[in-house]
Amino acid sequence: GVAAKASTVLRGGEEVRVSPTAPPPLRAFAEDLPVEVLYEDASVVVVNKPAGMVVHMGAGNHAGTLVNALLHRFGELSAAGGEERPGIVHRLDRETSGALVVARNDAAHRALADQFSGRSVEKQYLALVHGVVALDSGRIEKPVARDPNNRLRMTARLASGRAAISEYKVLRRYERCTYVSVRILTGRTHQIRVHMSSIGHPLVGDKLYGAPSKVPGIPEMGRFFLHSHRLAFTSPAT
């Protein structure tokens, strides 16, 4: 019935009542940050997301996000995704760079969401992976699930999980690594990172999925080597 000091020592048998206050609601705000626009029309904006930038607000990321930059540049985006992530139909990892499409209004958001869920959006990535990939091309069909031993990771080693399909093509082989193009037919969390690691070729710099910390002849980049190179979709505006 009384407030206790922080230094109070509990000895057992006490009744402790706690009334935490609700956290303040997260709401995206405009922030003057540079953003490279690749394409725009009345319905959508396609941007080149830089590596190191988080797409939208979340735990520990309240400023400096791509959404903050977009709100400053365009003023208003689709509200269908909620106040934390206006306009966001799909995401890229913080360290992944490249093309990302954003909805400018709710109708566009719904139309794009249908295309993503219907797997009609073409998504092609460029990646540098460890080791020399033997086959010129290949298809990886392994379900992706949360790793029960590390909640920060996903895994393709369990029988359960969400269906995931990736197709890769070798662009160039080097002495210690291979430059590949990867087309994903599904959009699972960390899909390319998980799938390439599952066949013994983790992305260069991706220590979470087994890449070595240092490789002779390869400078440290401070990120993993993955770039969203190409998006193909039907614009709701046209």
C-alpha positions in Angstrom: 0.0 0.0 0.0 3.0 2.3 0.0 5.7 3.3 -2.5 8.9 1.4 -1.9 12.4 2.7 -2.4 14.5 1.3 -5.2 16.9 -0.1 -2.6 14.3 -2.1 -0.8 15.3 -5.7 -0.4 12.6 -8.4 -0.7 12.9 -11.2 1.9 9.9 -13.3 0.8 6.2 -13.1 1.6 5.8 -9.5 0.6 3.0 -8.4 -1.8 4.3 -6.2 -4.6 1.9 -4.3 -6.8 3.1 -2.6 -10.0 1.1 -0.3 -12.3 3.1 0.4 -15.4 2.1 3.3 -17.6 1.3 2.6 -21.3 4.2 3.4 -23.6 3.7 6.3 -25.9 2.2 5.3 -29.3 4.7 5.1 -32.1 3.9 7.4 -35.0 6.1 8.1 -38.0 7.1 11.7 -38.5 8.8 13.6 -41.3 12.6 14.0 -41.2 14.8 15.8 -43.6 16.9 12.9 -44.9 18.3 12.2 -48.3 16.4 9.6 -50.4 17.1 8.5 -54.0 13.9 8.1 -56.0 14.1 5.7 -58.9 10.5 6.0 -60.1 7.3 7.7 -59.1 3.7 8.2 -60.3 0.4 9.0 -58.7 0.2 5.6 -56.9 3.7 4.5 -56.1 7.3 5.6 -55.3 10.3 3.3 -55.9 13.4 4.3 -53.9 17.0 3.0 -53.7 17.3 2.2 -50.0 20.8 2.7 -48.7 22.5 0.0 -46.6 22.3 0.7 -42.9 18.9 2.5 -43.0 15.9 0.9 -41.3 12.7 0.9 -43.4 10.3 1.9 -40.7 10.0 2.6 -37.0 10.2 -0.1 -34.4 11.8 -1.1 -31.2 14.9 1.0 -30.8 14.4 2.7 -34.1 12.3 5.9 -33.8 14.2 8.2 -36.1 16.4 8.1 -39.2 14.2 5.6 -41.0 13.3 5.4 -44.7 9.6 6.2 -43.8 10.7 9.4 -42.0 12.6 10.5 -45.1 9.7 9.7 -47.4 7.2 11.6 -45.3 9.4 14.7 -45.6 9.8 14.3 -49.3 6.2 13.4 -50.2 4.1 14.6 -47.3 1.6 11.8 -47.2 1.7 8.0 -47.9 -0.8 5.2 -47.6 -2.2 4.7 -44.1 -3.2 1.0 -44.7 0.0 -0.2 -43.0 -0.6 1.7 -39.8 0.9 4.9 -38.2 4.3 3.2 -37.7 4.9 2.3 -41.3 2.9 4.4 -43.7 3.2 3.3 -47.3 5.3 0.2 -46.6 4.1 -2.8 -48.5 7.3 -4.9 -48.3 10.6 -4.5 -46.5 14.3 -4.9 -46.9 16.7 -5.7 -44.0 18.7 -2.8 -42.6 21.9 -3.8 -44.3 20.2 -4.7 -47.6 20.3 -2.0 -50.2 18.3 -1.4 -53.4 14.9 -1.0 -54.9 11.8 -0.8 -52.6 8.3 0.2 -53.7 6.1 2.4 -51.5 2.4 3.0 -51.8 1.2 6.6 -51.9 -2.5 5.9 -51.1 -4.6 3.1 -49.6 -5.9 1.9 -53.0 -2.4 1.5 -54.3 -1.4 -0.3 -51.0 -4.1 -2.8 -51.4 -3.3 -3.4 -55.1 0.4 -3.9 -54.4 -0.3 -6.1 -51.5 -2.4 -8.4 -53.7 0.4 -8.5 -56.3 2.9 -9.5 -53.6 0.7 -12.1 -52.0 -0.2 -13.4 -55.5 3.5 -13.7 -56.3 3.2 -11.6 -59.5 6.0 -9.2 -58.4 9.4 -10.0 -59.8 12.1 -9.6 -57.2 15.8 -10.0 -58.3 18.8 -9.5 -56.0 22.5 -9.4 -56.5 24.7 -11.1 -53.9 28.3 -12.1 -53.2 28.6 -15.4 -51.4 31.4 -17.3 -49.9 32.9 -20.3 -51.8 32.8 -21.2 -55.4 29.3 -22.2 -56.4 29.6 -25.4 -58.5 26.3 -25.2 -60.5 25.7 -22.4 -63.0 22.1 -22.1 -61.7 19.9 -23.7 -59.2 16.6 -23.6 -57.3 16.3 -23.8 -53.5 12.9 -25.0 -52.1 13.2 -25.1 -48.4 10.7 -23.9 -45.8 11.9 -21.0 -43.7 11.1 -20.8 -39.9 12.2 -19.0 -36.8 15.3 -20.6 -35.3 14.2 -22.1 -32.0 17.8 -21.7 -30.7 18.3 -18.1 -31.7 15.3 -15.8 -32.1 17.3 -13.3 -34.2 17.8 -16.0 -36.9 15.6 -17.9 -39.4 16.4 -21.4 -40.4 15.8 -23.8 -43.3 16.8 -26.9 -41.3 13.3 -27.6 -39.9 10.6 -29.7 -41.5 8.1 -27.0 -40.5 8.0 -23.4 -41.7 6.6 -21.3 -44.5 7.2 -22.4 -48.1 10.1 -20.5 -49.7 11.5 -20.6 -53.2 14.7 -19.0 -54.5 16.4 -19.3 -57.9 20.0 -18.3 -58.3 22.3 -17.8 -61.3 26.1 -17.5 -61.2 27.3 -14.2 -62.8 31.0 -14.6 -62.0 33.3 -16.9 -60.0 36.3 -15.6 -58.0 39.0 -17.5 -56.1 37.1 -17.4 -52.7 33.6 -16.3 -53.6 30.9 -16.2 -56.2 28.8 -13.3 -57.6 25.2 -14.4 -58.1 21.8 -13.1 -59.1 18.9 -14.4 -57.0 15.3 -14.3 -57.9 12.9 -15.0 -55.1 9.4 -16.3 -55.7 8.3 -15.8 -52.1 9.2 -13.1 -49.6 10.1 -14.8 -46.3 12.2 -13.0 -43.6 15.9 -13.4 -44.4 15.0 -15.7 -47.3 18.1 -15.3 -49.5 20.4 -15.2 -46.5 19.0 -18.4 -45.1 18.8 -20.3 -48.5 22.3 -19.5 -49.7 23.7 -20.4 -46.2 21.7 -23.7 -46.3 23.7 -24.8 -49.4 27.0 -23.9 -47.9 27.4 -20.4 -49.4 26.5 -17.7 -46.9 26.6 -14.1 -48.0 29.9 -12.3 -47.6 29.7 -10.3 -44.4 26.7 -12.1 -43.0 28.1 -13.4 -39.8 24.6 -14.2 -38.4 24.3 -17.0 -41.0 27.8 -18.4 -40.9 30.1 -16.1 -42.8 33.6 -15.8 -41.4 34.6 -12.6 -39.7 37.6 -12.0 -41.9 38.6 -13.4 -45.3 42.1 -12.8 -46.8 41.8 -10.4 -49.8 38.2 -9.3 -49.0 37.9 -6.0 -47.1 35.4 -5.7 -44.3 32.3 -3.8 -45.5 30.4 -3.4 -42.3 27.4 -5.1 -43.9 26.4 -8.2 -45.8 26.6 -8.1 -49.6 23.0 -8.1 -50.8 21.3 -5.6 -53.1 17.7 -5.5 -54.4 18.5 -5.0 -58.1 15.2 -5.2 -59.8 11.5 -5.0 -59.1 8.8 -5.6 -61.7 5.1 -4.9 -60.9 2.0 -3.3 -62.3 1.5 0.2 -61.1 -2.1 0.8 -59.9 -1.9 4.3 -61.5 -1.4 3.0 -65.0 
